[in-house]
Amino acid sequence: MKSSATALLLPLLATSLLTLTGPAQASEAIVKKARCVACHTVDAKRVGPAYKDVAAKYRGDAGAPTRLFDKVRAGGSGNWGEIPMLPHGADKISDEDLKAAIQWILSLN
């Protein structure tokens, strides 16, 4: 009985773990594919701010995803230093991928 319960629970546990880690890995893959990593890293300033610094700045801000989406699309400067961020259109990163990337960035601690 014990072995049949284990046989049933192990695949369920594995599926649960994959579900929990999948979106984070997918979103990290998105920022790599979109070449965001040319200017940003997870935990250190490069040309632009570290993703963790962005998450800390906007923690608890319900409007942050929309503002960040607009900022990536339009580009700009002055929020993180003098070096401007160029606009990144839908030809560089789709709306769906950009929203997923922003959610991932905002989830970082």
C-alpha positions in Angstrom: 0.0 0.0 0.0 2.8 2.4 0.9 4.6 1.9 -2.4 1.5 2.5 -4.4 0.8 5.7 -2.5 4.4 6.8 -3.1 4.1 5.9 -6.8 1.0 8.2 -7.1 2.4 11.1 -5.0 5.9 11.4 -6.6 4.6 12.3 -10.1 2.2 14.8 -8.6 4.9 16.4 -6.5 7.2 16.6 -9.5 4.5 18.2 -11.6 3.8 20.7 -8.8 7.5 21.7 -8.6 7.7 22.1 -12.4 4.7 24.3 -12.4 6.2 26.5 -9.7 9.5 26.9 -11.3 8.3 27.1 -15.0 7.2 30.7 -15.2 10.3 32.1 -13.5 12.5 30.1 -15.9 10.3 31.1 -18.8 10.5 34.8 -17.9 14.2 34.7 -17.4 14.5 33.1 -20.9 12.3 35.9 -22.2 14.7 38.7 -21.0 17.6 36.8 -22.5 15.9 36.2 -25.8 14.9 39.9 -25.9 18.5 40.9 -25.1 17.5 42.8 -22.0 20.6 41.2 -20.5 22.8 43.5 -22.6 22.0 46.3 -20.1 20.5 44.5 -17.1 21.4 41.7 -14.7 19.4 40.2 -11.8 21.4 41.5 -9.0 24.0 44.1 -10.2 23.8 47.4 -12.0 25.2 47.2 -15.5 24.2 49.9 -18.0 20.7 49.9 -16.5 19.5 49.0 -13.0 19.5 45.5 -11.6 16.2 43.7 -11.9 16.2 43.3 -8.1 16.6 47.1 -7.7 13.6 47.6 -10.0 11.6 45.1 -7.9 12.5 46.9 -4.7 11.7 50.3 -6.0 8.2 49.3 -7.2 7.3 46.8 -4.4 3.7 47.3 -3.4 3.0 49.7 -6.3 -0.1 48.3 -8.1 0.5 50.6 -11.1 4.1 49.5 -11.6 3.4 46.8 -14.3 1.7 49.3 -16.6 4.2 52.1 -16.0 7.1 49.7 -16.6 5.5 48.4 -19.8 5.0 51.9 -21.1 8.6 52.8 -20.1 10.1 49.8 -22.0 8.0 50.7 -25.0 8.8 54.4 -25.0 12.3 54.4 -23.5 13.5 57.3 -21.4 16.1 58.5 -19.0 16.4 60.1 -15.6 14.9 57.4 -13.4 18.1 55.4 -12.9 20.8 57.7 -14.1 21.8 59.7 -17.1 22.1 56.9 -19.7 18.8 56.6 -21.6 17.0 53.4 -22.3 16.1 53.1 -25.9 12.5 52.2 -26.8 11.8 48.5 -27.3 8.9 47.9 -29.7 6.8 44.8 -30.2 9.3 43.8 -32.9 11.9 43.3 -30.2 9.6 41.8 -27.5 6.0 40.9 -27.8 3.4 42.4 -25.5 2.8 39.0 -23.9 6.5 38.4 -23.3 7.0 41.9 -22.0 4.2 41.5 -19.5 5.6 38.1 -18.3 9.1 39.6 -18.0 7.8 42.5 -15.9 5.9 40.2 -13.6 9.0 38.1 -13.2 11.2 41.1 -12.5 8.7 42.5 -9.9 8.6 39.1 -8.2 12.3 39.2 -7.4 13.5 39.8 -3.8 
